[in-house]
């Protein structure tokens, strides 16, 4: 505690006498100051002991003293010292009466005690108190460090902290749930501030808040965010009966530092864990399940021993996914090569100073893992792998100066789809990787390690990206078109960070093991079937979809996600599950929903899957000759073909629908065959024509 008036009175060297305010001697003295001003309050901060001799004041006048004392009290002055035997023989009665009326302590200072002696005494006491506080803080830091390194970890640290502040302490995880309290009786009290902890967690770190004051009849609860990233990893709550003193503040700051070190592991260790997770997933994709189990050890618990699901998430907007994929790949290449031979793809993080490491999902993305390539190579479609290799070799090596060091994927479509429709089998490569490593395949990484922009296939319709396997509008939304928007990349990948946090938090709260592998602009999750992590993913999709305009995951912008979930499989079928999740993700994007499970892929109509520019271009080309024939007034072949196909080739029924004779319909169908140069007896031809009619309305 700082020095008080009682401390000064008890100092025998000062010989001070108390004339008024005996019940206020426990007031803390922040400083002692001599002033003869009639009104010294403009120069006071509160907590001072004012020393004066009455040189410029009529200390014997009661009205003058009342006014003087009232000014001092209103400013927070804690005491008044009057020098007897200087300008007045003793202490004037008017001054004593005024101080008694205002309950302001009045000290008589004998002539042989100089004011400077009182100031030195106050200063020495303040310095001694500060030294004691610092010493106590260091002692508390040593105790809490030993506690943090003990088997109990954070729980033991909280116990030490609660003892140091003479109150209680609680730790909340990223979801706002109470994970530890000290003492044990504080559990209920800590639960009352869960909402406040959640609000603080959403603020940029470091952040703090006082949510309950002592004078309200409740504890004074101070919340402190824990972590050094964009979002808090945890929140520390400290409840006390009064504001924290210097020693208590040292203890709290030490606890914050130790908890931050505990939760924010070294970047090298974090990257090592990420690489290990990616390596385990790679082994699963190439059928090395037992090797993956051996490498993982106990890190993922029983995750690899029970039915699991593979979840793949990616930006719902194909253009946004492609932009983010190329930007992250360019960012990583720039960092790894020291800006040598980096691609000239502008990134949204180019404005970030090169000395700063990227935060949030951009920091998690890490090095491209190549999961998409593995999925294609181990898949059932040989065409998928071939198409991916062709796409990568077709991309010219980038030129130009590298972009600024970044702070953070294109998508592909279902393997085996007709490349004429602009949905080439490269889908099996571009959409397979989790949010950290599909950069390599989907961003078309060159042999020199530099990521190049996606290019159009010579045989594909204009606007079709071979690298991504999705159709984008001409000039639509590539990195160069959005180079001026420095925040676009962060907006695109932020939902992925939110999803990763939600899945990991749900798994941690329920004691589940989960494997989360960010790979560029995708996120791959390996979760137990029916577990909390998978449920959290589904819940996140519902929430995200409802938040988007029109209920669509993308809402026409960059912020939405499309999520694909595989069927539950065993360890040996992980590669199959990966492909299922990839296909489900493609269906989710085309249907405009946030999440699709593999079991639901066959639900509904196949027609929404054909709703892209390439399919419509194919359909228009197939039917163009028939439409031109009809436009010249030489028949109604398109309507007749539609009616005949819808009636399964039944001449009488189709003719009745058209209101013509069946011989007229037969003639029209022969003209269709002549114009198209294809036989309607071929079921493949009938199928293509029917789908073309449906795709073009």
SULSULNOR-V587854 format. One record per helix or strand of 2 or more residues. SS is the DSSP state (2 for helix, 1 for strand). FROM is the first residue (numbers start at 1). LEN is the number of residues. If there is no record, write none. Layout:
ss->SS from->FROM len->LEN
ss->SS from->FROM len->LEN
This chain:
ss->2 from->5 len->5
ss->1 from->17 len->4
ss->2 from->22 len->3
ss->1 from->31 len->4
ss->2 from->41 len->3
ss->1 from->48 len->5
ss->2 from->62 len->14
ss->1 from->79 len->5
ss->2 from->93 len->10
ss->1 from->105 len->5
ss->2 from->115 len->34
ss->2 from->154 len->12
ss->1 from->168 len->5
ss->1 from->178 len->5
ss->2 from->184 len->8
ss->2 from->194 len->8
ss->1 from->208 len->5
ss->2 from->214 len->3
ss->1 from->220 len->7
ss->1 from->234 len->7
ss->2 from->246 len->18
ss->2 from->267 len->19
ss->2 from->289 len->8
ss->2 from->303 len->3
ss->1 from->308 len->8
ss->2 from->318 len->20
ss->2 from->360 len->6
ss->2 from->371 len->8
ss->2 from->382 len->13
ss->2 from->419 len->3
ss->2 from->427 len->4
ss->1 from->436 len->2
ss->2 from->439 len->4
ss->1 from->464 len->2
ss->2 from->488 len->22
ss->1 from->515 len->5
ss->1 from->522 len->7
ss->2 from->532 len->16
ss->2 from->549 len->3
ss->1 from->561 len->5
ss->2 from->571 len->21
ss->1 from->595 len->3
ss->2 from->598 len->3
ss->2 from->607 len->4
ss->2 from->613 len->19
ss->2 from->637 len->10
ss->2 from->651 len->8
ss->2 from->662 len->15
ss->2 from->683 len->13
